């Protein structure tokens, strides 16, 4: 029984003495808000429209934390998509590849 108590105590001490990992959210939010103005205007409008939708079907205020979260998610999703498009198109910008397809 004493061995079991020692093992339990060791696990408890390890769990209670873990370093607290700071949230990555502030850095993600800052990076997304810095990248947003450099995106194409049509993409900005689409992300903003999407971010304003509330889960209940209403319209969110731009001051709402949920709006900011959805805006950051939209920016990150677009950045991932754009990076994949560049990689798949042999290093060319996705806009250039779309123009070629439209010709």
Secondary structure, DSSP 8 states (H G I E B T S, - for coil): -HHHHHHHHHHHHHHHT------SHHHHHHHHHHHHTTS-HHHHHHHHHHHHB-TTSSB--TTSHHHHHHHHHHHHHHHHHHHHHHHHTTT--HHHHHHHHH-
